Amino acid sequence: MQLEISPDLETLINKRLSTGAYANAEEVVRHALQEQDAQDDELDPELVAHIEEGYRQAERGELIEGRQAFAEIQEMKEAWRASRR
């Protein structure tokens, strides 16, 4: 696979290479992707707590309309992604 790298990404890769921690650009990219996978696999405790509360509400019959639930989940997801940047 061949990738075209934008100048700003090339600068970031070269910055990592200059530390001596990586032998080549492929190692830099591999490490970055592995780190992203690890972060994606971690569950945000706040999200888990929110899901658990939602489950308890459902057990009590306190349900909300599906569109509202979807909108709230989207907002939480966007906030979580923004916090990871």
Phi and psi restraints in degrees (value plus and minus 20) as a CYANA .aco file:
   2 GLN   PHI    -129.5   -89.5
   2 GLN   PSI     118.2   158.2
   3 LEU   PHI    -143.1  -103.1
   3 LEU   PSI     121.0   161.0
   4 GLU   PHI    -115.2   -75.2
   4 GLU   PSI     104.9   144.9
   5 ILE   PHI    -126.1   -86.1
   5 ILE   PSI     110.2   150.2
   6 SER   PHI     -88.3   -48.3
   6 SER   PSI     137.7   177.7
   7 PRO   PHI     -76.7   -36.7
   7 PRO   PSI     -58.0   -18.0
   8 ASP   PHI     -87.5   -47.5
   8 ASP   PSI     -57.6   -17.6
   9 LEU   PHI     -90.1   -50.1
   9 LEU   PSI     -56.6   -16.6
  10 GLU   PHI     -82.4   -42.4
  10 GLU   PSI     -59.1   -19.1
  11 THR   PHI     -82.2   -42.2
  11 THR   PSI     -63.7   -23.7
  12 LEU   PHI     -83.0   -43.0
  12 LEU   PSI     -63.7   -23.7
  13 ILE   PHI     -82.5   -42.5
  13 ILE   PSI     -65.3   -25.3
  14 ASN   PHI     -83.5   -43.5
  14 ASN   PSI     -54.9   -14.9
  15 LYS   PHI     -81.1   -41.1
  15 LYS   PSI     -64.6   -24.6
  16 ARG   PHI     -86.2   -46.2
  16 ARG   PSI     -60.3   -20.3
  17 LEU   PHI     -83.3   -43.3
  17 LEU   PSI     -55.5   -15.5
  18 SER   PHI     -87.1   -47.1
  18 SER   PSI     -36.6     3.4
  19 THR   PHI     -94.8   -54.8
  19 THR   PSI     -38.6     1.4
  20 GLY   PHI      64.7   104.7
  20 GLY   PSI     -20.6    19.4
  21 ALA   PHI     -98.4   -58.4
  21 ALA   PSI     -35.9     4.1
  22 TYR   PHI    -147.3  -107.3
  22 TYR   PSI     123.3   163.3
  23 ALA   PHI    -102.2   -62.2
  23 ALA   PSI     -49.1    -9.1
  24 ASN   PHI    -179.2  -139.2
  24 ASN   PSI     153.8   193.8
  25 ALA   PHI     -82.5   -42.5
  25 ALA   PSI     -54.5   -14.5
  26 GLU   PHI     -80.6   -40.6
  26 GLU   PSI     -59.9   -19.9
  27 GLU   PHI     -84.9   -44.9
  27 GLU   PSI     -58.3   -18.3
  28 VAL   PHI     -81.9   -41.9
  28 VAL   PSI     -68.6   -28.6
  29 VAL   PHI     -84.5   -44.5
  29 VAL   PSI     -63.3   -23.3
  30 ARG   PHI     -79.1   -39.1
  30 ARG   PSI     -67.7   -27.7
  31 HIS   PHI     -81.6   -41.6
  31 HIS   PSI     -64.4   -24.4
  32 ALA   PHI     -80.4   -40.4
  32 ALA   PSI     -63.3   -23.3
  33 LEU   PHI     -88.6   -48.6
  33 LEU   PSI     -58.5   -18.5
  34 GLN   PHI     -84.2   -44.2
  34 GLN   PSI     -60.6   -20.6
  35 GLU   PHI     -83.2   -43.2
  35 GLU   PSI     -61.7   -21.7
  36 GLN   PHI     -83.9   -43.9
  36 GLN   PSI     -62.1   -22.1
  37 ASP   PHI     -80.5   -40.5
  37 ASP   PSI     -63.0   -23.0
  38 ALA   PHI     -82.9   -42.9
  38 ALA   PSI     -61.8   -21.8
  39 GLN   PHI     -86.3   -46.3
  39 GLN   PSI     -59.5   -19.5
  40 ASP   PHI     -85.8   -45.8
  40 ASP   PSI     -49.3    -9.3
  41 ASP   PHI     -98.4   -58.4
  41 ASP   PSI     -40.1    -0.1
  42 GLU   PHI     -97.9   -57.9
  42 GLU   PSI     114.4   154.4
  43 LEU   PHI    -112.0   -72.0
  43 LEU   PSI     111.4   151.4
  44 ASP   PHI     -89.7   -49.7
  44 ASP   PSI     100.9   140.9
  45 PRO   PHI     -76.7   -36.7
  45 PRO   PSI     -53.8   -13.8
  46 GLU   PHI     -85.2   -45.2
  46 GLU   PSI     -60.0   -20.0
  47 LEU   PHI     -86.4   -46.4
  47 LEU   PSI     -62.8   -22.8
  48 VAL   PHI     -79.8   -39.8
  48 VAL   PSI     -64.4   -24.4
  49 ALA   PHI     -82.3   -42.3
  49 ALA   PSI     -59.6   -19.6
  50 HIS   PHI     -85.5   -45.5
  50 HIS   PSI     -61.3   -21.3
  51 ILE   PHI     -83.8   -43.8
  51 ILE   PSI     -63.8   -23.8
  52 GLU   PHI     -82.1   -42.1
  52 GLU   PSI     -61.3   -21.3
  53 GLU   PHI     -83.3   -43.3
  53 GLU   PSI     -60.8   -20.8
  54 GLY   PHI     -81.0   -41.0
  54 GLY   PSI     -59.4   -19.4
  55 TYR   PHI     -84.0   -44.0
  55 TYR   PSI     -64.1   -24.1
  56 ARG   PHI     -83.5   -43.5
  56 ARG   PSI     -59.2   -19.2
  57 GLN   PHI     -83.0   -43.0
  57 GLN   PSI     -62.0   -22.0
  58 ALA   PHI     -82.9   -42.9
  58 ALA   PSI     -59.8   -19.8
  59 GLU   PHI     -82.1   -42.1
  59 GLU   PSI     -52.2   -12.2
  60 ARG   PHI    -104.5   -64.5
  60 ARG   PSI     -22.3    17.7
  61 GLY   PHI      62.9   102.9
  61 GLY   PSI      -4.3    35.7
  62 GLU   PHI    -116.6   -76.6
  62 GLU   PSI      48.2    88.2
  63 LEU   PHI    -112.2   -72.2
  63 LEU   PSI     133.7   173.7
  64 ILE   PHI    -134.0   -94.0
  64 ILE   PSI     142.6   182.6
  65 GLU   PHI     -83.3   -43.3
  65 GLU   PSI     124.3   164.3
  66 GLY   PHI     -76.3   -36.3
  66 GLY   PSI     -60.7   -20.7
  67 ARG   PHI     -84.8   -44.8
  67 ARG   PSI     -58.8   -18.8
  68 GLN   PHI     -85.7   -45.7
  68 GLN   PSI     -63.4   -23.4
  69 ALA   PHI     -81.2   -41.2
  69 ALA   PSI     -64.3   -24.3
  70 PHE   PHI     -81.2   -41.2
  70 PHE   PSI     -63.5   -23.5
  71 ALA   PHI     -82.5   -42.5
  71 ALA   PSI     -62.1   -22.1
  72 GLU   PHI     -85.0   -45.0
  72 GLU   PSI     -60.2   -20.2
  73 ILE   PHI     -84.8   -44.8
  73 ILE   PSI     -61.8   -21.8
  74 GLN   PHI     -81.0   -41.0
  74 GLN   PSI     -62.8   -22.8
  75 GLU   PHI     -81.8   -41.8
  75 GLU   PSI     -64.1   -24.1
  76 MET   PHI     -83.8   -43.8
  76 MET   PSI     -60.9   -20.9
  77 LYS   PHI     -84.7   -44.7
  77 LYS   PSI     -62.3   -22.3
  78 GLU   PHI     -84.8   -44.8
  78 GLU   PSI     -60.4   -20.4
  79 ALA   PHI     -85.0   -45.0
  79 ALA   PSI     -60.6   -20.6
  80 TRP   PHI     -83.7   -43.7
  80 TRP   PSI     -66.0   -26.0
  81 ARG   PHI     -82.8   -42.8
  81 ARG   PSI     -60.5   -20.5
  82 ALA   PHI     -83.6   -43.6
  82 ALA   PSI     -54.9   -14.9
  83 SER   PHI     -91.8   -51.8
  83 SER   PSI     -39.1     0.9
  84 ARG   PHI    -106.6   -66.6
  84 ARG   PSI     -31.1     8.9
